[in-house]
Amino acid sequence: MAGVLVLLGAGCGPVARPPGAASPAPPAAAVPSAARLDLSGRGLTKVPMDIFGRTELEELDLSDNALTGALPAEIRHLQNLRVLDASNNDMTGVPAEIGQLSKLLDLDLSENKLTGLPLELGNLRQLRRLDLRGNDVSKQDLDAIRAKLTNTEVLE
């Protein structure tokens, strides 16, 4: 008598693997990082206020938008932020509250319309890189900030 093979729910059950074989890793895109938020290139004219409740954020990318004015003062709530990229926007100011982000390592404000900078940037003692290229920032402000940030690479 010939063997009968009955497939019930074919493709729905677990896949048999040889003993010791690793399960395949999920695609990288399927593993979201709660600590990183990429809002780059979305045409934003202002930062969505709900972002400032996401206190777990370590990286925030707001680059390549149409942000104007200054970042909201609520930026101070993102106390775990290590990287902030607000490059390639139309911002004209930076809030003093940014100086409260004590864990910030990399701040990219390049290619905006900044002229003045808050002296509170000098409070960012952990900052390793401050990118201000493509702005017309006050030399007086920059010199005062640079004097406090002796371990920071300042790109202008």
DRENZATOR-518267 format. One record per residue (C-alpha): residue in one letter; x, y, z. Coordinates in nm, 3 decimals. Example, Ala and Ser with C-alpha at 12.3 -4.5 7.8 and 13.67 -1.06 7.14 Angstrom:
REM residues 2
selo: A	east: 1.230	north: -0.450	up: 0.780
selo: S	east: 1.367	north: -0.106	up: 0.714
REM end
This chain:
REM residues 156
selo: M	east: 0.000	north: 0.000	up: 0.000
selo: A	east: 0.141	north: 0.337	up: -0.099
selo: G	east: 0.199	north: 0.596	up: 0.174
selo: V	east: -0.046	north: 0.881	up: 0.189
selo: L	east: 0.076	north: 1.230	up: 0.265
selo: V	east: -0.187	north: 1.466	up: 0.392
selo: L	east: -0.095	north: 1.836	up: 0.422
selo: L	east: -0.321	north: 2.023	up: 0.656
selo: G	east: -0.261	north: 2.396	up: 0.683
selo: A	east: 0.049	north: 2.371	up: 0.469
selo: G	east: 0.290	north: 2.655	up: 0.536
selo: C	east: 0.126	north: 2.753	up: 0.863
selo: G	east: 0.307	north: 2.527	up: 1.104
selo: P	east: 0.655	north: 2.553	up: 1.252
selo: V	east: 0.945	north: 2.478	up: 1.022
selo: A	east: 1.155	north: 2.178	up: 1.119
selo: R	east: 1.523	north: 2.267	up: 1.155
selo: P	east: 1.816	north: 2.040	up: 1.215
selo: P	east: 1.918	north: 2.024	up: 1.582
selo: G	east: 2.145	north: 2.317	up: 1.670
selo: A	east: 2.038	north: 2.528	up: 1.372
selo: A	east: 1.971	north: 2.891	up: 1.459
selo: S	east: 1.638	north: 3.052	up: 1.387
selo: P	east: 1.659	north: 3.313	up: 1.115
selo: A	east: 1.689	north: 3.669	up: 1.242
selo: P	east: 1.401	north: 3.902	up: 1.165
selo: P	east: 1.471	north: 4.165	up: 0.899
selo: A	east: 1.641	north: 4.475	up: 1.041
selo: A	east: 1.343	north: 4.692	up: 0.950
selo: A	east: 1.121	north: 4.474	up: 1.169
selo: V	east: 1.320	north: 4.560	up: 1.482
selo: P	east: 1.218	north: 4.915	up: 1.574
selo: S	east: 1.432	north: 5.106	up: 1.819
selo: A	east: 1.231	north: 5.295	up: 2.078
selo: A	east: 1.539	north: 5.502	up: 2.151
selo: R	east: 1.566	north: 5.646	up: 1.797
selo: L	east: 1.319	north: 5.861	up: 1.608
selo: D	east: 1.380	north: 5.959	up: 1.245
selo: L	east: 1.154	north: 6.239	up: 1.122
selo: S	east: 1.391	north: 6.356	up: 0.851
selo: G	east: 1.260	north: 6.476	up: 0.516
selo: R	east: 0.893	north: 6.488	up: 0.615
selo: G	east: 0.823	north: 6.851	up: 0.527
selo: L	east: 0.762	north: 6.943	up: 0.891
selo: T	east: 0.722	north: 7.313	up: 0.966
selo: K	east: 0.715	north: 7.254	up: 1.342
selo: V	east: 0.814	north: 6.973	up: 1.573
selo: P	east: 0.518	north: 6.754	up: 1.680
selo: M	east: 0.470	north: 6.824	up: 2.052
selo: D	east: 0.405	north: 6.459	up: 2.143
selo: I	east: 0.774	north: 6.387	up: 2.076
selo: F	east: 0.867	north: 6.564	up: 2.399
selo: G	east: 0.686	north: 6.298	up: 2.601
selo: R	east: 0.914	north: 6.029	up: 2.461
selo: T	east: 1.175	north: 6.063	up: 2.732
selo: E	east: 1.345	north: 5.736	up: 2.632
selo: L	east: 1.473	north: 5.893	up: 2.309
selo: E	east: 1.849	north: 5.888	up: 2.264
selo: E	east: 1.856	north: 5.996	up: 1.899
selo: L	east: 1.627	north: 6.244	up: 1.727
selo: D	east: 1.662	north: 6.326	up: 1.358
selo: L	east: 1.470	north: 6.633	up: 1.242
selo: S	east: 1.694	north: 6.706	up: 0.945
selo: D	east: 1.581	north: 6.804	up: 0.596
selo: N	east: 1.249	north: 6.958	up: 0.695
selo: A	east: 1.112	north: 7.314	up: 0.686
selo: L	east: 1.135	north: 7.391	up: 1.059
selo: T	east: 1.130	north: 7.764	up: 1.133
selo: G	east: 1.190	north: 7.972	up: 1.445
selo: A	east: 1.352	north: 7.773	up: 1.726
selo: L	east: 1.305	north: 7.423	up: 1.861
selo: P	east: 1.041	north: 7.427	up: 2.137
selo: A	east: 1.165	north: 7.479	up: 2.494
selo: E	east: 1.013	north: 7.137	up: 2.573
selo: I	east: 1.327	north: 6.986	up: 2.416
selo: R	east: 1.456	north: 6.994	up: 2.776
selo: H	east: 1.233	north: 6.694	up: 2.858
selo: L	east: 1.446	north: 6.464	up: 2.640
selo: Q	east: 1.707	north: 6.407	up: 2.911
selo: N	east: 1.840	north: 6.085	up: 2.753
selo: L	east: 1.909	north: 6.247	up: 2.417
selo: R	east: 2.262	north: 6.179	up: 2.291
selo: V	east: 2.224	north: 6.279	up: 1.925
selo: L	east: 2.014	north: 6.565	up: 1.788
selo: D	east: 2.020	north: 6.638	up: 1.415
selo: A	east: 1.821	north: 6.947	up: 1.316
selo: S	east: 2.030	north: 7.024	up: 1.007
selo: N	east: 1.895	north: 7.153	up: 0.676
selo: N	east: 1.598	north: 7.348	up: 0.807
selo: D	east: 1.505	north: 7.717	up: 0.823
selo: M	east: 1.552	north: 7.763	up: 1.197
selo: T	east: 1.655	north: 8.108	up: 1.315
selo: G	east: 1.710	north: 8.027	up: 1.682
selo: V	east: 1.805	north: 7.770	up: 1.941
selo: P	east: 1.627	north: 7.762	up: 2.280
selo: A	east: 1.834	north: 7.815	up: 2.594
selo: E	east: 1.674	north: 7.494	up: 2.730
selo: I	east: 1.892	north: 7.288	up: 2.496
selo: G	east: 2.167	north: 7.351	up: 2.751
selo: Q	east: 1.981	north: 7.116	up: 2.990
selo: L	east: 2.046	north: 6.809	up: 2.772
selo: S	east: 2.343	north: 6.692	up: 2.977
selo: K	east: 2.390	north: 6.360	up: 2.790
selo: L	east: 2.406	north: 6.520	up: 2.443
selo: L	east: 2.713	north: 6.404	up: 2.249
selo: D	east: 2.639	north: 6.523	up: 1.895
selo: L	east: 2.443	north: 6.834	up: 1.798
selo: D	east: 2.400	north: 6.912	up: 1.428
selo: L	east: 2.247	north: 7.252	up: 1.355
selo: S	east: 2.417	north: 7.296	up: 1.019
selo: E	east: 2.249	north: 7.460	up: 0.719
selo: N	east: 1.994	north: 7.669	up: 0.905
selo: K	east: 1.954	north: 8.045	up: 0.939
selo: L	east: 2.106	north: 8.082	up: 1.284
selo: T	east: 2.271	north: 8.408	up: 1.381
selo: G	east: 2.277	north: 8.398	up: 1.761
selo: L	east: 2.335	north: 8.105	up: 1.994
selo: P	east: 2.232	north: 8.065	up: 2.358
selo: L	east: 2.530	north: 8.070	up: 2.592
selo: E	east: 2.366	north: 7.769	up: 2.764
selo: L	east: 2.519	north: 7.554	up: 2.489
selo: G	east: 2.832	north: 7.587	up: 2.700
selo: N	east: 2.663	north: 7.371	up: 2.967
selo: L	east: 2.681	north: 7.065	up: 2.739
selo: R	east: 3.000	north: 6.926	up: 2.892
selo: Q	east: 2.958	north: 6.582	up: 2.729
selo: L	east: 2.920	north: 6.731	up: 2.380
selo: R	east: 3.179	north: 6.591	up: 2.139
selo: R	east: 3.060	north: 6.751	up: 1.813
selo: L	east: 2.876	north: 7.076	up: 1.741
selo: D	east: 2.808	north: 7.134	up: 1.371
selo: L	east: 2.718	north: 7.492	up: 1.285
selo: R	east: 2.829	north: 7.500	up: 0.921
selo: G	east: 2.609	north: 7.696	up: 0.683
selo: N	east: 2.492	north: 7.947	up: 0.946
selo: D	east: 2.597	north: 8.303	up: 1.017
selo: V	east: 2.642	north: 8.271	up: 1.392
selo: S	east: 2.774	north: 8.551	up: 1.608
selo: K	east: 3.148	north: 8.515	up: 1.661
selo: Q	east: 3.104	north: 8.659	up: 2.011
selo: D	east: 2.848	north: 8.389	up: 2.104
selo: L	east: 3.058	north: 8.116	up: 1.948
selo: D	east: 3.376	north: 8.224	up: 2.127
selo: A	east: 3.198	north: 8.226	up: 2.466
selo: I	east: 3.052	north: 7.879	up: 2.405
selo: R	east: 3.376	north: 7.737	up: 2.268
selo: A	east: 3.563	north: 7.857	up: 2.580
selo: K	east: 3.341	north: 7.630	up: 2.793
selo: L	east: 3.340	north: 7.332	up: 2.554
selo: T	east: 3.710	north: 7.255	up: 2.544
selo: N	east: 3.659	north: 6.887	up: 2.444
selo: T	east: 3.409	north: 6.962	up: 2.167
selo: E	east: 3.483	north: 6.967	up: 1.795
selo: V	east: 3.305	north: 7.278	up: 1.664
selo: L	east: 3.244	north: 7.285	up: 1.290
selo: E	east: 3.165	north: 7.627	up: 1.149
REM end
